[in-house]
Amino acid sequence: MSTPARRLALALIAGLCAASLAHAQAPWPAKPVRMIVPLAAGSAVDNAARIVAQKMSQNLGQSIVIDNKPGAAGLMGAGEVAKAAPDGYTIGGFNDSIMTMLPNMNAKMPWDILKDFEPVSLVATVEWGLVVPTDAHEKSAADLIAAAKKAPGQINYSSGGNGSPQHIAMALFASLAGVQMKHVPYKGATQAAMGVAGKEVDTAFQGIATVTSLIKAGKVRLIGVTTPRRMPQYPDVPTVSESGMPGFEFNSWFAIMAPAGTPKDIVHRLSAEVAKALADPEVRDKLNAQGLTPRGTTPEDLGTAMKAQLAKYGALIRQNGITAD
């Protein structure tokens, strides 16, 4: 090869290498990000994900698209996140059922929450409440307990499926109250809430965010909240603890997870963007109005909390004999 030809060839190779390197080092995000939410649209986590993702999209200059993948209490959607390319363009918006309850109920999990995912941030906690149809006689948790004692096994409650947070919350409530209640599993939290509104079931524990619109529309009545103190949004609604079940508290999580192997710089950038979005007063007000408490943590703090929650729910689930589908 002549010297001029050799020079031309080397120049072409150098140009291709430079172009390849520039492409490889394109700053994240260079395209829209998909957040898989393994829960139905309208659920507490879905509502929170949409509020936070909208602000993150504005700040990043790239869309974060919510992709609902309900089914099998979240196993399938979470599995899709686990198998996704670890490049920061597919992440998961999970609740703590997926992260810390299901792994304690299924010996043949299709993925390992500690090995197949990277923690990003605990975005918010979902505050919970006890709801009944609008015309139900029960006005408090104490009334519900009394009704269940009068008719063992006759009071039924809905959930988003066997092993779902709604199932676990009510199973724990019934166990502590010493009553028997009939479980009616639905295919998601939203459908379970509509079961109460449609008088198909007598009651349910639900994330406040899931039932806010139903409460405002007068389709269900909130008779108790599971927070330590009454919620400012519902000052006239007693806590479950003060109305029949001392010390009873329950909430759930909205956390962001990424596939294992996602670069640490992208994981920490995502976490920082969550914190930035949560610092916006409008975002905080929207979350509070939905019955959510903004959090925002480092990946390391979420990992620590997740391990502690795995141990806590493991003990509770074994004690109450709760199983998943």
Summary of the structure (lengths in Angstrom):
residues: 325
radius of gyration: 23.0
end to end distance: 69.2
largest distance: 98.9
contacts: 1144
relative contact order: 0.18
helix: 46%
strand: 20%
